Amino acid sequence: MDLQLIIAINAMAVSAMVIGAAFIYRRARGNEGWLLANAIVVAVGLLALWLKPSAAGVLVALVFVPLIVTPVILAWLQQRYSLAGQTVQAARLARWASILHPTEGNRVHAELATAIAASTAADTRPLLDLVKRLPTQYRPIVASHEALIRRDWAEVLAHAETAQEAPSLIRPLEIRALGELGRRVDMIRAYTNAKDLLGGAGFALARMIVLAFGGRPNGVHVLLDTALAKIPKETKTFWMALAYLNSGGNTAAGQRALAHLAAKAELPVTRVAAQRHLDAAAASPPEPLPADAVVMLNALEERTLATADARAQSYRAYPLTVGLIGMNLLAFAVEVFSGGSEDSETLINLGALWPPDVLEGGEWWRLVTASFLHFGPIHLATNMFVLWVLGRVLEPTLGTLRLLAVYAVGGIASSAFVLWLMAAKHTDYGLLVGASGAIFALLGAEAGMLLTGWLRDRASFDSRKLNTLLMMLGLQVVIDMSLPNVSFAAHASGFVTGLVMMAAWPYVASFFNTDKSASGRRS
């Protein structure tokens, strides 16, 4: 197996999918520098494969690591420092990122982070000076942050509504300003419009703000314990108090917590904010939300709680996924100690799908065992990674037995389809191993759930789930097609099997429920 080829192709595939997703979801504007970096990775990879294939993996890695991997890590660290209120460290990381990606947007981001670190509620001159220096399109972003430090919510909103650049920086401010001004319905509408443009900490902050002003303390608590765990304790107390204050069922708890913060909070800005919300609630309690807003808040809180429940249960939430990965790892260990995971004779002896042994020898059990064997460590690692990602999402939703049915039927059906193609001489005989047919059945099941949900409710697709599905689908195709002894026909047939099983499931379940009810009536 050519490791250089695999590294090069997979790095190029990741960058190509980033570029494709940006245009599919209309996120190219404002991300030109990021897209250029990914385009460079693809271009270097193509040149390396053409001119120097023996070193293509190294050459692509020399570009991929500094231009893609390192900025992602820096952005993640910067978000953590920003949440913790460590603005100086966050500004330093932003400057490093702007050196790696010397684009106008990154330069502005670094200057904004530096100005925020140097500003206080009593002195926002660094931000005001920055507004004067920047190009016109970036001024509303900086002006919104300057107004945020002064807690002038009307001004924050006025600037945020005119900003077109950097939605991840500006939309959470717009959402919070609407909540602070008591415009909760507009806040929910703004979140609905912006959620697909946000990512990372910005997305978590926006959700938490909506849940807090919407009076959903359970959802706020979960986010503050998980995605927003780095927020200082005093700030967490403030947001929990705000959620209780708006809950309508336990406003007294919110009032007590806010009163305590107004009297004893360490930060003056927290004391002022707590007193302001106490006074506002005393003067005019929040009006009840309309039914459609309540439905949206309930759905948002349910998704937040479900995610947290899955994390809390860890492997207990997806025992089949863990078990399948364990079985594949055990089978791989047997391969290694039996003669090597890339030795064809060893793989055939252990149960790989070799057509003569099945068609002439009657060894139909190979339709099952082939799915647990892998050609080399990279083949195994990539398949197990995708299985882990999909299994953690699907098993809590589908249930263990239904996931097992999709995985088993998908694996067998994909192997059987490839065997039929070989027997009918539509393709040459070949050795088939790998769990990708079964994994593609899981991808098909996810697509089937999205499709049936849309057909049932005629609601828009959940773009985050769809984006994850497409990324996993594309990555799995590219990875497996760069490896020997795998089959695109197995991928396609596995995907279709999972899609059909999941699309047909509501009708099958309805049939059995109806039949069961009829039997009950007859008895």
C-alpha positions as CSV (number, residue, x, y, z in Angstrom):
1,M,0.0,0.0,0.0
2,D,1.4,3.4,-1.0
3,L,1.4,5.5,2.1
4,Q,2.5,8.7,0.2
5,L,-0.5,8.3,-2.1
6,I,-3.0,7.8,0.7
7,I,-1.8,10.8,2.7
8,A,-1.8,13.1,-0.4
9,I,-5.2,12.0,-1.6
10,N,-6.9,12.2,1.8
11,A,-5.5,15.7,2.6
12,M,-6.6,16.9,-0.9
13,A,-10.0,15.3,-0.3
14,V,-10.5,17.2,2.9
15,S,-9.6,20.5,1.4
16,A,-11.7,19.9,-1.7
17,M,-14.7,19.1,0.5
18,V,-14.2,22.3,2.5
19,I,-14.2,24.3,-0.7
20,G,-17.3,22.5,-2.0
21,A,-19.2,22.9,1.3
22,A,-18.4,26.6,1.3
23,F,-20.0,27.1,-2.1
24,I,-22.9,24.7,-1.5
25,Y,-23.9,26.5,1.8
26,R,-23.0,30.0,0.4
27,R,-20.2,30.6,2.9
28,A,-17.5,31.6,0.4
29,R,-17.9,35.3,1.1
30,G,-15.7,36.4,4.0
31,N,-13.7,33.1,3.9
32,E,-11.7,33.8,0.8
33,G,-8.4,33.3,2.6
34,W,-9.4,30.0,4.1
35,L,-10.6,28.8,0.7
36,L,-7.4,29.9,-0.9
37,A,-5.4,27.9,1.6
38,N,-7.4,24.8,0.8
39,A,-7.1,25.4,-2.9
40,I,-3.3,25.6,-2.4
41,V,-3.4,22.2,-0.8
42,V,-5.3,20.7,-3.7
43,A,-3.0,22.3,-6.2
44,V,0.2,21.2,-4.5
45,G,-1.2,17.7,-4.2
46,L,-2.0,17.5,-7.9
47,L,1.5,18.8,-8.9
48,A,3.1,16.4,-6.4
49,L,1.2,13.4,-7.7
50,W,2.2,14.4,-11.3
51,L,5.9,15.3,-10.7
52,K,7.0,13.5,-7.6
53,P,4.5,10.8,-6.5
54,S,7.0,9.0,-4.3
55,A,7.1,12.0,-2.0
56,A,3.5,13.4,-2.6
57,G,2.4,12.7,1.0
58,V,5.3,14.6,2.5
59,L,4.9,17.5,0.1
60,V,1.2,17.8,0.7
61,A,1.6,17.5,4.5
62,L,4.2,20.4,4.4
63,V,1.4,22.6,3.1
64,F,-1.6,21.0,4.8
65,V,-0.3,21.2,8.4
66,P,0.7,24.9,8.5
67,L,-2.1,26.2,6.3
68,I,-5.0,24.0,7.5
69,V,-4.3,22.1,10.7
70,T,-2.4,24.7,12.6
71,P,-4.9,27.6,12.1
72,V,-7.8,25.2,13.1
73,I,-5.9,24.5,16.4
74,L,-5.2,28.2,16.9
75,A,-8.8,29.1,16.4
76,W,-9.9,26.5,18.8
77,L,-7.5,27.7,21.5
78,Q,-8.5,31.3,20.8
79,Q,-12.1,30.5,21.4
80,R,-11.2,28.8,24.7
81,Y,-9.2,31.8,25.9
82,S,-12.0,34.2,24.8
83,L,-14.6,32.3,26.7
84,A,-12.5,32.3,29.8
85,G,-12.1,36.1,29.5
86,Q,-8.3,35.8,28.8
87,T,-8.4,38.4,26.1
88,V,-4.7,39.0,25.9
89,Q,-3.9,35.4,25.2
90,A,-6.7,35.2,22.7
91,A,-5.3,38.3,20.9
92,R,-1.9,36.7,20.7
93,L,-3.3,33.6,19.1
94,A,-5.3,35.7,16.6
95,R,-2.1,37.5,15.6
96,W,-0.3,34.1,15.0
97,A,-3.2,33.0,12.9
98,S,-3.0,36.2,10.8
99,I,0.6,35.5,10.1
100,L,-0.2,32.0,8.8
101,H,-3.1,33.4,6.8
102,P,-2.2,37.0,6.0
103,T,-5.6,37.9,4.6
104,E,-7.5,41.1,5.2
105,G,-10.1,39.3,7.2
106,N,-7.6,37.6,9.5
107,R,-5.7,40.9,9.9
108,V,-8.9,42.6,11.0
109,H,-9.7,39.8,13.4
110,A,-6.3,40.0,15.0
111,E,-6.6,43.8,15.3
112,L,-10.1,43.5,16.8
113,A,-8.9,40.9,19.4
114,T,-6.0,43.2,20.3
115,A,-8.2,46.2,20.7
116,I,-10.7,44.3,22.8
117,A,-7.9,43.2,25.1
118,A,-6.8,46.8,25.5
119,S,-10.3,48.2,26.1
120,T,-12.4,48.6,29.3
121,A,-15.9,49.8,30.0
122,A,-14.4,53.1,31.1
123,D,-12.0,53.4,28.1
124,T,-12.9,52.0,24.7
125,R,-10.5,54.2,22.8
126,P,-8.5,51.3,21.3
127,L,-11.7,50.1,19.6
128,L,-12.8,53.6,18.6
129,D,-9.4,54.2,17.0
130,L,-9.7,50.9,15.2
131,V,-13.0,51.8,13.7
132,K,-11.4,54.9,12.1
133,R,-8.6,52.9,10.5
134,L,-10.5,49.9,9.1
135,P,-12.2,49.6,5.7
136,T,-15.8,50.5,5.7
137,Q,-17.2,46.9,5.6
138,Y,-15.5,46.0,8.9
139,R,-16.4,49.1,10.9
140,P,-19.9,47.8,12.1
141,I,-18.2,44.7,13.5
142,V,-15.8,46.7,15.6
143,A,-18.4,49.3,16.6
144,S,-20.7,46.5,17.8
145,H,-17.9,45.2,20.1
146,E,-17.2,48.7,21.4
147,A,-20.9,49.2,22.2
148,L,-20.9,45.7,23.8
149,I,-18.2,46.7,26.2
150,R,-20.3,49.8,27.2
151,R,-23.4,47.6,27.3
152,D,-25.3,49.9,25.0
153,W,-27.5,47.3,23.5
154,A,-29.5,49.5,21.2
155,E,-26.2,50.6,19.6
156,V,-24.9,47.0,19.5
157,L,-28.0,46.1,17.5
158,A,-27.9,49.1,15.2
159,H,-24.3,48.3,14.2
160,A,-24.9,44.5,14.0
161,E,-27.8,44.8,11.7
162,T,-25.7,46.6,9.1
163,A,-22.7,44.3,9.3
164,Q,-22.3,41.9,6.4
165,E,-18.8,40.4,7.2
166,A,-17.7,37.8,9.7
167,P,-21.1,36.3,10.8
168,S,-19.5,34.2,13.5
169,L,-18.3,37.4,15.2
170,I,-21.4,39.6,14.8
171,R,-24.5,37.4,14.8
172,P,-24.2,36.3,18.5
173,L,-24.0,40.0,19.4
174,E,-27.2,40.7,17.4
175,I,-29.0,37.8,19.0
176,R,-27.9,39.0,22.5
177,A,-28.8,42.6,21.9
178,L,-32.4,41.5,20.8
179,G,-32.7,39.5,24.0
180,E,-31.4,42.3,26.2
181,L,-33.8,44.7,24.6
182,G,-36.7,42.4,25.3
183,R,-37.4,41.5,21.7
184,R,-37.4,37.8,22.3
185,V,-39.4,36.8,19.2
186,D,-37.0,38.8,17.0
187,M,-34.1,37.1,18.9
188,I,-35.4,33.7,18.0
189,R,-36.0,34.6,14.4
190,A,-32.4,36.0,14.2
191,Y,-31.0,32.8,15.7
192,T,-33.0,30.7,13.2
193,N,-31.6,32.7,10.3
194,A,-28.0,32.7,11.6
195,K,-27.5,29.3,13.1
196,D,-26.2,27.7,9.9
197,L,-23.6,30.5,9.5
198,L,-22.2,29.9,13.0
199,G,-19.7,27.4,14.3
200,G,-17.8,26.4,17.4
201,A,-18.1,28.7,20.4
202,G,-20.2,31.3,18.4
203,F,-22.9,28.6,17.8
204,A,-22.8,27.5,21.4
205,L,-23.0,31.1,22.6
206,A,-26.0,31.9,20.4
207,R,-27.8,28.8,21.6
208,M,-27.1,29.6,25.2
209,I,-28.3,33.2,24.8
210,V,-31.6,32.1,23.1
211,L,-32.2,29.5,25.8
212,A,-31.5,31.9,28.6
213,F,-33.8,34.7,27.4
214,G,-36.3,32.0,26.4
215,G,-36.4,30.8,30.0
216,R,-34.9,27.3,29.5
217,P,-32.5,26.8,32.5
218,N,-31.9,23.1,31.8
219,G,-30.5,23.8,28.3
220,V,-28.4,26.7,29.6
221,H,-26.9,24.5,32.4
222,V,-26.0,21.8,29.9
223,L,-24.2,24.2,27.5
224,L,-22.3,25.9,30.4
225,D,-21.2,22.5,31.5
226,T,-20.0,21.3,28.1
227,A,-19.3,23.6,25.1
228,L,-19.1,26.7,27.3
229,A,-17.4,25.2,30.3
230,K,-14.5,27.7,30.1
231,I,-16.8,30.7,30.9
232,P,-15.9,32.1,34.4
233,K,-18.1,30.9,37.3
234,E,-19.5,34.3,38.0
235,T,-20.7,34.7,34.4
236,K,-22.2,31.2,34.5
237,T,-24.2,32.2,37.5
238,F,-25.5,35.3,35.7
239,W,-26.7,33.3,32.7
240,M,-28.4,30.7,34.9
241,A,-30.1,33.4,36.9
242,L,-31.3,35.0,33.7
243,A,-32.7,31.7,32.5
244,Y,-34.6,31.2,35.7
245,L,-35.9,34.8,35.7
246,N,-37.4,34.2,32.2
247,S,-38.7,30.7,32.9
248,G,-42.0,31.8,34.3
249,G,-41.9,28.8,36.7
250,N,-39.0,29.6,39.0
251,T,-38.5,33.3,38.7
252,A,-37.8,33.7,42.4
253,A,-34.6,31.6,42.1
254,G,-33.4,33.9,39.3
255,Q,-34.3,37.0,41.3
256,R,-32.3,35.8,44.3
257,A,-29.2,34.9,42.2
258,L,-29.3,38.2,40.4
259,A,-29.7,40.1,43.7
260,H,-26.6,38.3,45.1
261,L,-24.6,39.2,42.0
262,A,-25.8,42.8,42.1
263,A,-24.5,43.1,45.6
264,K,-21.4,40.9,45.6
265,A,-20.1,40.1,42.1
266,E,-16.4,40.7,41.6
267,L,-16.8,42.4,38.2
268,P,-18.5,45.8,38.1
269,V,-20.1,44.9,34.7
270,T,-21.7,41.8,36.3
271,R,-23.1,43.9,39.2
272,V,-24.6,46.5,36.8
273,A,-26.1,43.8,34.5
274,A,-27.6,41.9,37.3
275,Q,-29.2,45.0,38.8
276,R,-30.5,46.1,35.4
277,H,-32.3,42.8,34.8
278,L,-33.8,42.9,38.3
279,D,-35.2,46.4,37.7
280,A,-36.5,45.5,34.3
281,A,-38.3,42.4,35.6
282,A,-39.8,44.3,38.4
283,A,-41.0,47.1,36.0
284,S,-42.3,44.8,33.3
285,P,-42.2,41.0,33.5
286,P,-41.5,39.2,30.1
287,E,-44.6,38.7,28.0
288,P,-45.5,35.1,27.1
289,L,-44.0,33.9,23.8
290,P,-46.2,32.9,20.9
291,A,-46.8,29.2,20.2
292,D,-44.4,28.9,17.3
293,A,-41.5,30.4,19.4
294,V,-42.3,28.0,22.2
295,V,-42.1,25.1,19.8
296,M,-38.7,26.3,18.5
297,L,-37.3,26.7,22.1
298,N,-38.6,23.3,23.1
299,A,-36.9,21.7,20.1
300,L,-33.6,23.6,20.7
301,E,-33.6,22.5,24.4
302,E,-34.4,18.9,23.5
303,R,-31.5,18.7,21.1
304,T,-29.2,20.3,23.6
305,L,-30.2,17.9,26.4
306,A,-30.0,14.9,24.1
307,T,-26.5,15.7,23.1
308,A,-25.5,16.2,26.7
309,D,-27.1,12.9,27.7
310,A,-25.2,11.0,25.0
311,R,-21.9,12.6,26.2
312,A,-22.7,11.8,29.8
313,Q,-23.4,8.2,29.0
314,S,-20.2,7.9,27.0
315,Y,-19.9,4.5,25.5
316,R,-23.0,3.3,27.4
317,A,-25.1,5.3,24.9
318,Y,-23.8,3.3,21.9
319,P,-22.7,-0.1,23.1
320,L,-23.1,-1.7,19.6
321,T,-20.8,0.9,18.0
322,V,-18.1,0.2,20.6
323,G,-18.7,-3.5,20.2
324,L,-18.4,-3.4,16.4
325,I,-15.2,-1.4,16.6
326,G,-13.8,-3.9,19.1
327,M,-14.6,-6.8,16.9
328,N,-12.9,-5.1,13.9
329,L,-9.8,-4.4,16.0
330,L,-9.7,-8.0,17.3
331,A,-10.0,-9.3,13.7
332,F,-7.2,-7.0,12.6
333,A,-5.0,-8.3,15.4
334,V,-5.6,-11.8,14.2
335,E,-4.6,-10.7,10.7
336,V,-1.3,-9.3,11.9
337,F,-0.4,-12.3,13.9
338,S,-1.5,-14.8,11.2
339,G,0.7,-13.5,8.4
340,G,0.0,-9.8,7.9
341,S,-2.9,-7.6,7.2
342,E,-1.8,-6.9,3.6
343,D,-1.1,-10.5,2.7
344,S,-3.8,-11.8,0.3
345,E,-3.4,-15.5,1.4
346,T,-3.8,-14.6,5.0
347,L,-7.0,-12.5,4.3
348,I,-8.5,-15.4,2.3
349,N,-7.8,-17.9,5.0
350,L,-9.5,-15.6,7.6
351,G,-12.6,-15.0,5.5
352,A,-12.1,-12.4,2.8
353,L,-14.6,-12.5,0.0
354,W,-12.9,-14.5,-2.8
355,P,-15.5,-15.4,-5.5
356,P,-14.3,-19.0,-6.3
357,D,-14.5,-20.0,-2.7
358,V,-18.1,-18.7,-2.4
359,L,-19.5,-19.6,-5.8
360,E,-17.7,-23.0,-6.2
361,G,-16.9,-23.9,-2.6
362,G,-20.2,-22.8,-1.1
363,E,-18.5,-20.7,1.6
364,W,-21.3,-18.1,1.9
365,W,-20.3,-17.2,5.4
366,R,-17.6,-15.0,3.7
367,L,-20.4,-12.5,2.9
368,V,-20.3,-11.7,6.6
369,T,-16.7,-12.2,7.6
370,A,-15.3,-10.0,4.8
371,S,-16.7,-7.0,6.5
372,F,-14.5,-7.5,9.6
373,L,-11.2,-7.7,7.7
374,H,-9.1,-4.8,6.6
375,F,-6.2,-4.3,4.2
376,G,-3.6,-2.5,6.3
377,P,-3.8,-0.1,9.3
378,I,-4.9,3.0,7.4
379,H,-7.8,1.1,5.9
380,L,-8.9,0.0,9.4
381,A,-8.3,3.4,11.0
382,T,-10.3,5.4,8.5
383,N,-13.2,2.9,8.5
384,M,-13.3,2.8,12.3
385,F,-13.2,6.6,12.5
386,V,-16.2,7.0,10.3
387,L,-18.0,4.2,12.2
388,W,-17.3,5.9,15.5
389,V,-18.6,9.3,14.2
390,L,-21.8,7.8,12.7
391,G,-22.5,5.3,15.4
392,R,-22.4,7.9,18.1
393,V,-25.0,9.9,16.2
394,L,-27.2,7.1,15.0
395,E,-27.3,4.5,17.8
396,P,-29.0,6.8,20.4
397,T,-31.5,7.8,17.7
398,L,-32.2,4.4,16.0
399,G,-31.7,2.2,18.9
400,T,-29.2,-0.7,19.2
401,L,-31.3,-3.3,17.5
402,R,-32.2,-1.2,14.5
403,L,-28.6,0.0,14.0
404,L,-27.5,-3.7,14.1
405,A,-30.1,-4.6,11.5
406,V,-28.9,-1.7,9.2
407,Y,-25.2,-2.5,9.7
408,A,-25.6,-6.3,9.2
409,V,-28.0,-6.2,6.2
410,G,-26.0,-3.4,4.6
411,G,-22.7,-5.3,5.0
412,I,-24.2,-8.6,3.6
413,A,-26.1,-6.9,0.8
414,S,-23.0,-4.9,-0.4
415,S,-20.9,-8.1,-0.4
416,A,-23.6,-10.0,-2.2
417,F,-24.0,-7.2,-4.8
418,V,-20.2,-7.2,-5.6
419,L,-20.3,-11.0,-5.8
420,W,-23.1,-10.9,-8.3
421,L,-21.2,-8.4,-10.4
422,M,-18.2,-10.7,-10.5
423,A,-20.3,-13.8,-11.1
424,A,-22.1,-12.1,-14.0
425,K,-18.7,-11.0,-15.4
426,H,-19.5,-7.3,-15.1
427,T,-16.3,-6.9,-13.3
428,D,-13.1,-8.9,-12.8
429,Y,-12.7,-11.3,-9.9
430,G,-11.0,-9.6,-6.9
431,L,-10.5,-9.9,-3.2
432,L,-13.0,-7.9,-1.1
433,V,-12.5,-6.8,2.5
434,G,-13.6,-3.9,4.7
435,A,-16.5,-2.6,6.7
436,S,-17.2,0.2,4.2
437,G,-20.3,-1.5,2.8
438,A,-21.9,-1.7,6.2
439,I,-20.7,1.8,7.1
440,F,-22.2,3.2,3.9
441,A,-25.5,1.5,4.9
442,L,-25.3,3.7,8.1
443,L,-24.7,6.8,5.9
444,G,-27.8,5.7,3.8
445,A,-29.8,5.3,7.0
446,E,-28.9,8.9,8.0
447,A,-29.9,10.1,4.6
448,G,-33.1,8.1,4.9
449,M,-34.0,9.8,8.2
450,L,-33.4,13.2,6.8
451,L,-35.5,12.4,3.7
452,T,-38.4,10.9,5.7
453,G,-38.4,13.8,8.1
454,W,-38.6,16.2,5.2
455,L,-41.4,14.3,3.5
456,R,-43.3,14.1,6.7
457,D,-43.0,17.7,7.9
458,R,-41.9,19.5,4.6
459,A,-39.5,21.4,6.8
460,S,-36.1,22.5,5.6
461,F,-33.2,20.0,5.9
462,D,-31.1,20.3,9.0
463,S,-28.1,21.7,7.2
464,R,-25.6,20.7,9.9
465,K,-26.7,17.0,9.7
466,L,-26.7,17.2,6.0
467,N,-23.3,18.8,5.9
468,T,-21.9,16.1,8.2
469,L,-23.5,13.4,6.1
470,L,-22.0,14.7,2.9
471,M,-18.6,15.2,4.4
472,M,-18.5,11.7,5.8
473,L,-19.8,10.3,2.5
474,G,-17.2,12.1,0.4
475,L,-14.4,11.3,2.8
476,Q,-15.2,7.6,2.9
477,V,-15.5,7.4,-0.9
478,V,-12.1,9.1,-1.4
479,I,-10.3,7.1,1.3
480,D,-11.6,3.7,0.2
481,M,-11.0,4.4,-3.5
482,S,-7.4,5.2,-2.7
483,L,-6.9,1.8,-1.2
484,P,-6.7,-1.7,-2.8
485,N,-9.2,-4.5,-2.3
486,V,-12.2,-2.2,-1.8
487,S,-15.1,-1.6,-4.1
488,F,-17.1,1.4,-5.0
489,A,-20.0,-1.0,-5.9
490,A,-20.0,-2.1,-2.3
491,H,-20.2,1.5,-1.2
492,A,-23.1,2.3,-3.5
493,S,-25.1,-0.8,-2.7
494,G,-24.5,-0.4,1.0
495,F,-25.7,3.2,0.9
496,V,-28.8,2.3,-1.1
497,T,-29.6,-0.6,1.3
498,G,-29.4,1.7,4.3
499,L,-31.5,4.4,2.5
500,V,-34.2,2.0,1.6
501,M,-34.3,0.3,5.0
502,M,-34.7,3.6,6.8
503,A,-37.1,5.1,4.2
504,A,-39.3,2.0,4.5
505,W,-39.1,1.7,8.3
506,P,-42.1,3.9,9.1
507,Y,-44.3,1.9,6.8
508,V,-43.0,-1.4,8.1
509,A,-43.5,-0.3,11.7
510,S,-47.0,1.0,10.9
511,F,-47.9,-2.3,9.3
512,F,-46.9,-4.3,12.3
513,N,-48.6,-1.9,14.7
514,T,-51.8,-2.1,12.7
515,D,-51.6,-5.9,12.5
516,K,-51.0,-6.1,16.2
517,S,-53.9,-3.8,17.0
518,A,-56.2,-5.8,14.7
519,S,-55.1,-9.1,16.4
520,G,-55.9,-7.5,19.8
521,R,-59.4,-6.5,18.6
522,R,-60.1,-10.0,17.3
523,S,-59.1,-11.6,20.5
